[in-house]
């Protein structure tokens, strides 16, 4: 089984790439963000630890985590972000390891771990290769403002909190340029898969 790590900044179009790899090549996709959200549901160990650390002001009216409130606290405070990551990341890592073991037993050919924090969280250690999805900051910003309706200032904060391109490049085996039409990206992906 080939384990590929896919990373890149917010708004780089990683989701579309994952869908393509799943649909065309039957890749099994594991998104650490989705795993993390599941592990932070009300009643879980992560949830309890987060509430203990940040207080009940981060909960919504149903008593679930309000991601917006929590985000506004941690995105502008590195110490608090580090505390949140110390709670969530080890639990997500453990869950991803379980998924990898399960897929190996099923003889899966291609397993993809997608994470914006792939490098910082050391998922690259689990991977045979790491692919970086590159799109220039200006294009990413436009996509997030127009497609997702994000506030431009929020986008700047998120982009500033992520690794710079040079840091991604140091850790990656391949670069996928997803700046133009998606057909071009598909051609790049087809070449990479043929080369694996």
MARLO-640371 format. One record per residue: residue number from 1; chain; x, y, z of N, C-alpha, C in turn. Coordinates in Angstrom, 2 decimals. Example, Ala and Ser with C-alpha at 12.3 -4.5 7.8 and 13.67 -1.06 7.14 Angstrom:
residues 2
PT/1/A/13.19/-5.69/7.80/12.30/-4.50/7.80/13.20/-3.30/7.80
PT/2/A/12.85/-2.25/7.08/13.67/-1.06/7.14/12.90/0.03/7.87
//
This chain:
residues 196
PT/1/A/0.85/-1.19/0.00/0.00/0.00/0.00/0.88/1.24/0.00
PT/2/A/0.58/2.15/-0.91/1.28/3.44/-0.95/0.52/4.42/-0.06
PT/3/A/1.26/5.08/0.83/0.65/6.10/1.68/1.18/7.45/1.22
PT/4/A/0.26/8.28/0.76/0.63/9.60/0.24/0.08/10.68/1.17
PT/5/A/0.92/11.61/1.51/0.47/12.77/2.29/0.21/13.91/1.33
PT/6/A/-0.93/14.55/1.45/-1.23/15.71/0.61/-1.44/16.91/1.53
PT/7/A/-0.71/17.99/1.23/-0.83/19.18/2.05/-0.79/20.43/1.18
PT/8/A/-1.01/21.56/1.79/-1.03/22.84/1.09/-1.85/23.80/1.89
PT/9/A/-1.73/25.07/1.59/-2.44/26.09/2.35/-3.94/26.03/2.13
PT/10/A/-4.65/26.73/2.99/-6.10/26.81/2.87/-6.44/27.46/1.52
PT/11/A/-7.46/26.92/0.84/-7.87/27.47/-0.44/-7.06/26.98/-1.63
PT/12/A/-6.21/25.97/-1.41/-5.37/25.45/-2.50/-6.14/24.46/-3.38
PT/13/A/-7.32/24.04/-2.94/-8.13/23.11/-3.75/-7.81/21.66/-3.48
PT/14/A/-7.38/21.34/-2.28/-7.02/19.96/-1.93/-8.23/19.03/-2.03
PT/15/A/-9.40/19.52/-1.63/-10.61/18.68/-1.62/-10.94/18.17/-3.02
PT/16/A/-10.87/19.05/-4.01/-11.15/18.66/-5.40/-10.15/17.60/-5.88
PT/17/A/-8.90/17.75/-5.48/-7.86/16.77/-5.84/-8.15/15.41/-5.19
PT/18/A/-8.56/15.44/-3.93/-8.89/14.19/-3.23/-10.06/13.48/-3.91
PT/19/A/-11.08/14.26/-4.28/-12.24/13.67/-4.96/-11.82/13.00/-6.26
PT/20/A/-10.95/13.66/-6.99/-10.47/13.12/-8.26/-9.70/11.80/-8.03
PT/21/A/-8.82/11.79/-7.06/-8.01/10.59/-6.78/-8.89/9.45/-6.28
PT/22/A/-9.92/9.79/-5.54/-10.85/8.78/-5.05/-11.68/8.22/-6.20
PT/23/A/-12.25/9.11/-7.03/-13.13/8.69/-8.13/-12.37/7.94/-9.22
PT/24/A/-11.20/8.44/-9.60/-10.50/7.84/-10.74/-9.61/6.67/-10.34
PT/25/A/-8.99/6.75/-9.15/-8.02/5.73/-8.77/-8.41/4.90/-7.55
PT/26/A/-9.61/5.15/-7.02/-10.09/4.39/-5.87/-9.29/4.61/-4.60
PT/27/A/-8.64/5.76/-4.51/-7.84/6.06/-3.33/-8.72/6.16/-2.09
PT/28/A/-8.23/5.62/-0.98/-8.91/5.79/0.30/-8.41/7.09/0.90
PT/29/A/-9.33/7.97/1.28/-8.97/9.31/1.75/-9.17/9.42/3.26
PT/30/A/-8.17/9.97/3.90/-8.27/10.24/5.33/-7.90/11.72/5.55
PT/31/A/-8.89/12.53/5.90/-8.65/13.95/6.15/-8.53/14.17/7.65
PT/32/A/-7.36/14.62/8.08/-7.13/14.76/9.52/-8.10/15.76/10.15
PT/33/A/-8.52/16.75/9.39/-9.47/17.73/9.89/-10.80/17.07/10.25
PT/34/A/-11.27/16.19/9.35/-12.54/15.48/9.59/-12.40/14.53/10.78
PT/35/A/-11.25/13.87/10.87/-10.98/12.97/12.00/-11.01/13.79/13.30
PT/36/A/-10.36/14.95/13.27/-10.31/15.82/14.44/-11.69/16.29/14.88
PT/37/A/-12.52/16.66/13.90/-13.88/17.13/14.22/-14.68/16.02/14.90
PT/38/A/-14.53/14.80/14.38/-15.25/13.66/14.93/-14.81/13.41/16.38
PT/39/A/-13.51/13.53/16.61/-12.96/13.27/17.94/-13.30/14.37/18.94
PT/40/A/-13.83/15.52/18.44/-14.16/16.64/19.33/-15.66/16.78/19.58
PT/41/A/-16.40/15.76/19.19/-17.85/15.79/19.43/-18.12/15.73/20.94
PT/42/A/-19.25/16.27/21.33/-19.66/16.27/22.73/-19.58/14.85/23.31
PT/43/A/-19.00/14.76/24.49/-18.93/13.45/25.15/-17.61/12.71/24.93
PT/44/A/-16.78/13.19/24.02/-15.49/12.52/23.79/-14.44/13.06/24.77
PT/45/A/-13.34/12.33/24.87/-12.23/12.73/25.74/-11.66/14.09/25.30
PT/46/A/-11.47/14.27/23.98/-10.96/15.54/23.46/-11.87/16.70/23.84
PT/47/A/-13.16/16.49/23.64/-14.15/17.52/23.94/-14.03/17.97/25.40
PT/48/A/-14.00/16.98/26.30/-13.90/17.29/27.74/-12.64/18.10/28.04
PT/49/A/-11.52/17.70/27.45/-10.24/18.38/27.70/-10.26/19.82/27.14
PT/50/A/-10.87/20.00/25.97/-10.94/21.34/25.37/-11.79/22.27/26.23
PT/51/A/-12.94/21.77/26.69/-13.82/22.59/27.53/-13.11/22.92/28.84
PT/52/A/-12.39/21.94/29.39/-11.65/22.17/30.64/-10.60/23.28/30.43
PT/53/A/-9.98/23.28/29.27/-8.92/24.24/28.97/-9.46/25.63/28.63
PT/54/A/-10.54/25.70/27.85/-11.02/26.99/27.34/-12.32/27.49/27.97
PT/55/A/-12.96/26.64/28.76/-14.20/27.06/29.42/-15.43/26.87/28.55
PT/56/A/-16.60/27.04/29.15/-17.86/26.76/28.46/-18.26/27.85/27.46
PT/57/A/-17.53/28.97/27.45/-17.86/30.05/26.50/-17.63/29.62/25.04
PT/58/A/-16.94/28.50/24.83/-16.68/28.03/23.46/-17.75/27.06/22.97
PT/59/A/-18.81/26.90/23.75/-19.87/25.97/23.36/-21.04/26.71/22.72
PT/60/A/-21.75/26.01/21.84/-22.95/26.59/21.24/-24.17/26.26/22.12
PT/61/A/-25.35/26.62/21.64/-26.55/26.40/22.46/-26.88/24.92/22.67
PT/62/A/-26.33/24.05/21.83/-26.56/22.60/22.00/-25.50/21.96/22.89
PT/63/A/-24.53/22.78/23.32/-23.47/22.23/24.17/-22.34/21.59/23.39
PT/64/A/-22.36/21.79/22.05/-21.24/21.30/21.21/-20.22/22.42/21.07
PT/65/A/-19.02/22.06/20.61/-17.99/23.08/20.38/-18.45/24.05/19.30
PT/66/A/-18.31/25.32/19.55/-18.56/26.34/18.54/-17.21/26.65/17.90
PT/67/A/-16.98/26.09/16.74/-15.66/26.18/16.09/-15.26/27.62/15.80
PT/68/A/-16.27/28.43/15.50/-16.01/29.86/15.22/-15.45/30.56/16.45
PT/69/A/-16.12/30.33/17.60/-15.66/30.95/18.86/-14.27/30.46/19.23
PT/70/A/-14.08/29.15/19.13/-12.78/28.58/19.48/-11.71/29.10/18.53
PT/71/A/-12.04/29.16/17.24/-11.11/29.67/16.24/-10.69/31.10/16.50
PT/72/A/-11.66/31.94/16.90/-11.33/33.35/17.13/-10.40/33.50/18.34
PT/73/A/-10.42/32.54/19.24/-9.52/32.57/20.40/-8.11/32.10/20.01
PT/74/A/-8.05/30.97/19.29/-6.72/30.36/19.05/-5.97/30.93/17.86
PT/75/A/-6.67/31.45/16.85/-5.95/31.91/15.66/-5.10/33.14/15.91
PT/76/A/-5.42/33.90/16.97/-4.65/35.10/17.25/-3.76/34.96/18.48
PT/77/A/-3.72/33.75/19.06/-2.94/33.53/20.28/-2.18/32.21/20.18
PT/78/A/-0.89/32.30/19.90/-0.08/31.09/19.67/-0.04/30.14/20.86
PT/79/A/-0.04/30.69/22.08/-0.01/29.82/23.27/-1.28/28.98/23.37
PT/80/A/-2.41/29.65/23.12/-3.69/28.92/23.21/-3.82/27.92/22.06
PT/81/A/-3.32/28.30/20.88/-3.34/27.38/19.75/-2.50/26.14/20.08
PT/82/A/-1.35/26.36/20.70/-0.47/25.24/21.09/-1.18/24.32/22.09
PT/83/A/-1.95/24.92/23.02/-2.69/24.12/24.00/-3.75/23.25/23.31
PT/84/A/-4.47/23.87/22.37/-5.51/23.13/21.64/-4.88/22.00/20.84
PT/85/A/-3.79/22.31/20.14/-3.10/21.29/19.34/-2.58/20.15/20.19
PT/86/A/-2.12/20.45/21.40/-1.61/19.41/22.31/-2.71/18.45/22.74
PT/87/A/-3.94/18.92/22.74/-5.08/18.06/23.08/-5.50/17.23/21.86
PT/88/A/-5.66/17.92/20.72/-6.27/17.29/19.55/-5.30/16.43/18.74
PT/89/A/-4.10/16.94/18.47/-3.19/16.24/17.55/-2.82/14.81/17.95
PT/90/A/-2.46/14.55/19.21/-2.12/13.16/19.55/-3.29/12.19/19.33
PT/91/A/-4.50/12.65/19.63/-5.69/11.81/19.44/-5.94/11.54/17.96
PT/92/A/-5.75/12.56/17.13/-5.95/12.40/15.69/-4.88/11.46/15.13
PT/93/A/-3.64/11.65/15.55/-2.53/10.79/15.10/-2.85/9.32/15.36
PT/94/A/-3.31/9.04/16.58/-3.64/7.67/16.97/-4.74/7.09/16.07
PT/95/A/-5.74/7.91/15.80/-6.86/7.48/14.95/-6.39/7.22/13.52
PT/96/A/-5.53/8.08/12.99/-4.99/7.90/11.63/-4.17/6.61/11.56
PT/97/A/-3.37/6.36/12.59/-2.59/5.10/12.62/-3.50/3.88/12.56
PT/98/A/-4.62/3.94/13.27/-5.59/2.83/13.25/-6.14/2.64/11.84
PT/99/A/-6.47/3.77/11.18/-7.02/3.71/9.82/-5.99/3.11/8.85
PT/100/A/-4.73/3.50/8.97/-3.67/2.97/8.11/-3.57/1.45/8.29
PT/101/A/-3.56/1.00/9.53/-3.46/-0.44/9.82/-4.64/-1.20/9.23
PT/102/A/-5.83/-0.62/9.36/-7.05/-1.25/8.84/-6.99/-1.37/7.32
PT/103/A/-6.55/-0.30/6.64/-6.48/-0.31/5.17/-5.40/-1.28/4.67
PT/104/A/-4.32/-1.41/5.42/-3.27/-2.38/5.04/-3.85/-3.80/5.07
PT/105/A/-4.64/-4.08/6.10/-5.26/-5.41/6.21/-6.22/-5.66/5.05
PT/106/A/-6.84/-4.57/4.53/-7.80/-4.71/3.42/-7.10/-4.72/2.06
PT/107/A/-5.76/-4.66/2.07/-4.97/-4.60/0.83/-5.32/-3.40/-0.05
PT/108/A/-5.56/-2.28/0.56/-5.81/-1.04/-0.17/-4.53/-0.66/-0.93
PT/109/A/-4.69/-0.16/-2.17/-3.52/0.22/-2.97/-2.99/1.60/-2.63
PT/110/A/-3.92/2.56/-2.51/-3.54/3.95/-2.36/-4.29/4.57/-1.18
PT/111/A/-3.54/5.00/-0.17/-4.12/5.60/1.02/-3.59/7.03/1.12
PT/112/A/-4.49/7.99/1.21/-4.07/9.39/1.22/-4.42/10.05/2.54
PT/113/A/-3.41/10.64/3.15/-3.61/11.42/4.37/-3.55/12.89/3.95
PT/114/A/-4.66/13.59/4.12/-4.69/15.02/3.77/-4.73/15.84/5.05
PT/115/A/-3.80/16.79/5.13/-3.77/17.65/6.31/-3.08/18.96/5.97
PT/116/A/-3.70/20.07/6.38/-3.04/21.38/6.21/-1.80/21.43/7.10
PT/117/A/-1.83/20.67/8.20/-0.70/20.66/9.15/0.09/19.35/9.06
PT/118/A/0.14/18.79/7.87/0.82/17.50/7.66/2.26/17.53/8.16
PT/119/A/2.96/18.59/7.84/4.39/18.70/8.19/4.55/19.01/9.67
PT/120/A/3.83/20.03/10.14/3.94/20.42/11.55/3.56/19.27/12.48
PT/121/A/2.59/18.45/12.07/2.11/17.34/12.91/2.88/16.04/12.63
PT/122/A/3.84/16.10/11.74/4.74/14.97/11.43/4.06/13.77/10.78
PT/123/A/2.94/14.00/10.10/2.32/12.89/9.36/3.20/12.44/8.21
PT/124/A/4.13/13.31/7.79/5.04/12.92/6.71/5.84/11.67/7.09
PT/125/A/5.99/11.43/8.40/6.71/10.23/8.87/5.94/8.94/8.55
PT/126/A/4.62/9.05/8.37/3.79/7.89/8.04/3.76/7.62/6.54
PT/127/A/4.20/8.62/5.76/3.96/8.60/4.31/5.15/8.11/3.50
PT/128/A/4.82/7.47/2.36/5.86/7.11/1.39/6.29/8.33/0.59
PT/129/A/5.33/9.22/0.36/5.61/10.46/-0.37/4.70/11.56/0.17
PT/130/A/5.18/12.80/0.05/4.35/13.95/0.42/4.20/14.83/-0.81
PT/131/A/2.94/15.20/-1.12/2.64/16.06/-2.26/2.14/17.40/-1.73
PT/132/A/2.69/18.45/-2.29/2.28/19.80/-1.90/1.43/20.41/-3.01
PT/133/A/0.22/20.84/-2.65/-0.67/21.49/-3.61/-0.41/23.00/-3.51
PT/134/A/0.13/23.55/-4.60/0.51/24.96/-4.59/-0.45/25.82/-5.41
PT/135/A/-0.85/26.92/-4.78/-1.61/27.98/-5.45/-1.12/29.27/-4.80
PT/136/A/-0.86/30.29/-5.61/-0.35/31.53/-5.02/-1.37/32.14/-4.06
PT/137/A/-0.85/32.89/-3.09/-1.67/33.43/-1.99/-2.85/34.28/-2.49
PT/138/A/-2.63/35.06/-3.54/-3.68/35.93/-4.06/-4.87/35.12/-4.59
PT/139/A/-4.57/34.05/-5.34/-5.63/33.18/-5.88/-6.36/32.48/-4.74
PT/140/A/-5.61/32.00/-3.76/-6.23/31.33/-2.61/-7.18/32.29/-1.89
PT/141/A/-6.73/33.51/-1.73/-7.55/34.51/-1.03/-8.86/34.74/-1.79
PT/142/A/-8.75/34.90/-3.12/-9.96/35.11/-3.94/-10.92/33.94/-3.79
PT/143/A/-10.38/32.71/-3.85/-11.22/31.52/-3.74/-11.96/31.50/-2.40
PT/144/A/-11.25/31.83/-1.32/-11.85/31.77/0.00/-12.89/32.87/0.21
PT/145/A/-12.62/34.04/-0.34/-13.56/35.15/-0.18/-14.81/34.89/-1.03
PT/146/A/-14.62/34.48/-2.29/-15.77/34.32/-3.18/-16.47/32.98/-3.03
PT/147/A/-15.71/31.89/-2.95/-16.34/30.57/-2.89/-16.87/30.23/-1.50
PT/148/A/-16.11/30.59/-0.47/-16.54/30.22/0.89/-17.12/31.37/1.68
PT/149/A/-17.07/32.57/1.10/-17.65/33.73/1.78/-16.88/34.20/3.00
PT/150/A/-15.60/33.88/3.07/-14.78/34.31/4.21/-14.52/35.81/4.17
PT/151/A/-14.35/36.39/5.33/-13.97/37.79/5.45/-12.49/37.91/5.03
PT/152/A/-12.14/38.89/4.17/-10.75/39.01/3.70/-9.71/39.08/4.83
PT/153/A/-10.07/39.75/5.94/-9.12/39.83/7.07/-8.91/38.46/7.71
PT/154/A/-9.99/37.69/7.80/-9.90/36.35/8.37/-8.98/35.49/7.49
PT/155/A/-9.12/35.64/6.18/-8.29/34.88/5.23/-6.82/35.24/5.43
PT/156/A/-6.53/36.53/5.58/-5.14/36.95/5.82/-4.58/36.32/7.09
PT/157/A/-5.39/36.28/8.15/-4.95/35.67/9.42/-4.66/34.19/9.25
PT/158/A/-5.57/33.50/8.54/-5.39/32.06/8.35/-4.13/31.79/7.52
PT/159/A/-3.97/32.51/6.42/-2.80/32.32/5.55/-1.51/32.63/6.32
PT/160/A/-1.54/33.69/7.12/-0.35/34.07/7.89/0.02/33.00/8.92
PT/161/A/-0.99/32.27/9.42/-0.73/31.24/10.43/-0.19/29.95/9.83
PT/162/A/-0.25/29.81/8.50/0.21/28.57/7.86/1.66/28.71/7.40
PT/163/A/2.28/27.55/7.15/3.68/27.55/6.71/3.84/28.30/5.39
PT/164/A/4.99/28.96/5.19/5.25/29.58/3.88/5.59/28.49/2.85
PT/165/A/5.43/28.85/1.59/5.67/27.91/0.47/7.03/27.23/0.60
PT/166/A/8.08/27.99/0.94/9.44/27.44/1.02/9.51/26.29/2.01
PT/167/A/8.77/26.41/3.11/8.80/25.37/4.14/8.11/24.10/3.64
PT/168/A/6.98/24.27/2.94/6.30/23.12/2.33/7.25/22.43/1.35
PT/169/A/7.91/23.25/0.51/8.78/22.71/-0.55/9.90/21.84/0.02
PT/170/A/10.43/22.23/1.16/11.53/21.49/1.79/11.14/20.06/2.13
PT/171/A/9.85/19.87/2.46/9.40/18.57/2.97/8.68/17.71/1.93
PT/172/A/8.47/18.25/0.74/7.62/17.55/-0.22/8.40/16.86/-1.32
PT/173/A/7.86/15.72/-1.76/8.47/14.96/-2.85/7.98/15.45/-4.20
PT/174/A/6.74/15.94/-4.23/6.16/16.41/-5.50/5.32/17.66/-5.24
PT/175/A/5.26/18.50/-6.26/4.45/19.72/-6.18/3.37/19.64/-7.25
PT/176/A/2.15/19.88/-6.87/1.02/19.93/-7.80/0.60/21.40/-7.89
PT/177/A/0.67/21.95/-9.08/0.25/23.35/-9.27/-1.23/23.35/-9.61
PT/178/A/-2.03/23.87/-8.70/-3.48/23.88/-8.89/-4.00/25.31/-9.10
PT/179/A/-3.16/26.14/-9.76/-3.52/27.55/-9.95/-4.46/27.78/-11.12
PT/180/A/-4.42/26.89/-12.10/-5.17/27.11/-13.34/-6.42/26.24/-13.41
PT/181/A/-6.86/25.91/-14.63/-8.06/25.09/-14.76/-7.77/23.68/-14.24
PT/182/A/-8.82/23.03/-13.72/-8.61/21.74/-13.05/-8.14/20.64/-14.00
PT/183/A/-8.44/20.78/-15.30/-7.98/19.78/-16.28/-6.45/19.69/-16.25
PT/184/A/-5.79/20.83/-16.06/-4.32/20.83/-15.99/-3.84/20.08/-14.76
PT/185/A/-4.55/20.28/-13.67/-4.21/19.57/-12.42/-4.41/18.07/-12.61
PT/186/A/-5.50/17.70/-13.26/-5.77/16.27/-13.51/-4.63/15.63/-14.30
PT/187/A/-4.13/16.34/-15.31/-3.02/15.80/-16.11/-1.78/15.58/-15.24
PT/188/A/-1.51/16.53/-14.34/-0.38/16.37/-13.43/-0.57/15.14/-12.54
PT/189/A/-1.78/15.00/-12.01/-2.07/13.86/-11.12/-1.94/12.53/-11.85
PT/190/A/-2.44/12.47/-13.10/-2.35/11.24/-13.89/-0.89/10.85/-14.11
PT/191/A/-0.05/11.85/-14.39/1.38/11.58/-14.60/2.03/11.05/-13.33
PT/192/A/1.68/11.67/-12.20/2.26/11.26/-10.90/1.84/9.83/-10.56
PT/193/A/0.55/9.52/-10.74/0.07/8.17/-10.42/0.74/7.14/-11.31
PT/194/A/0.91/7.46/-12.58/1.57/6.54/-13.52/3.02/6.30/-13.10
PT/195/A/3.60/7.28/-12.44/5.00/7.23/-12.04/5.19/6.50/-10.70
PT/196/A/4.12/6.33/-9.93/4.24/5.74/-8.58/4.74/4.30/-8.59
//
